[in-house]
């Protein structure tokens, strides 16, 4: 919902400037394209991420690998920690809220974060409803495993989509599956005759108008990033080649042996994702990658990608 | 120094879009729609093949860092000094500023426009806005999208201010260099890109005598 603010443009025209519009929210994500957004839990980590060339940082209470290891309910980060991160870096600061937890999202908006991630990595607060994201000035990014899920999130007001992958594993296979699936489902829509889009919308459980828009444009109406299990420069580059417009890295950086160097390497590999020479060069001497867990070894109820619907 | 090669398409000037990070695709599309032949530039060799450059919206600290590490910053500075036309939107405006406020201590810009730009001056994302702006080259107001936008704090004598919003300078021109704090590539209004393509054509005609 557009919210009209007071500062007047010196144009003398009647229409006032508007904040929180779909264009302003989606446009913010466009500016992050080709970049890497890094999970951080402290201002110190945020500084390392900014030094490495991150386009934004994502504040959360614990990185997904620790959430897995320690268990328990995981929630929005402490406001003091978020303030500390905002005051430490000059790049955009995103923060995670629990699925359906509209009050956590309100708090994050009040703190001045630049994007809210309604994230399956945290413990869901509502197992039926996601947040009505149109009701906010701050934009939202949401995870998706397939096109229908992405379109439902966009219908609720998400201004950016990321693959879910399987966070906190260092196993990129689920992110690969999600990116390939979303890409294939978009491609299929573009090949359908117009009169079959009604049934396609029904099957995708998404509004017909949005399905038609995707069929005509051959892409989502918002930016599509990848996330979940990215641990190496080559992982990031592969995701870009599979159609991601940018990369979220969670545990992969700060659970590795040399976070600063790995972070910088992933940034470079994302920019030169199609240049194996650059990827080879930046991949040298990075030290230990995060140890990782195979997704197959995680019992079904503990898989984060299956949260959200 | 940017003499047009024999093989250049007759369709229009060859304009590169700085593509280490940012909304590159939107600028490529806008330039193509204005009759330019647009191409992404990530390497010095790709810079050599274009006659003009657009620096897109994005994260200026990331652009600064990557352009140093991948050896683009000095070649771009040299081309700007040699008269190459450049247009920068938002982060691109910051990259064209001689002086940047509220940047990182190690942040470098290409420079070229004698101005001081304040980064994220309009505020954080919740303050990002869209609205009409009067730009002196155009008759009708331009619907402008400002995203964590900078503004121009002050300009030197040779800089022409061509647009203001909320009392702040948001569009400037100096010689063949053009910069806006907003993102015309997001709205589908081709006038700013068309204006830049005309600036490029004029500059190339002068170069070629």
Interface residues (C-beta under 8 A of the other chain):
Chain A: X5 X7 X8 X9 X10 X11 X12 X13 X15 X16 X17 X18 X19 X20 X21 X23 X24 X27 X28 X30 X31 X32 X33 X34 X35 X50 X53 X54 X55 X56 X90 X91 X92 X109 X112 X113 X114 X115 X137 X138 X139 X267 X268 X271 X272
Chain B: X19 X20 X21 X22 X23 X24 X25 X26 X42 X57 X58 X59 X61 X62 X65 X66 X69 X70 X90 X91 X102 X103 X104 X119 X120 X124 X125 X126 X127 X128 X129 X130 X131 X132 X133 X134 X141 X145 X146 X147 X148 X164 X165 X166 X167 X183 X186 X187
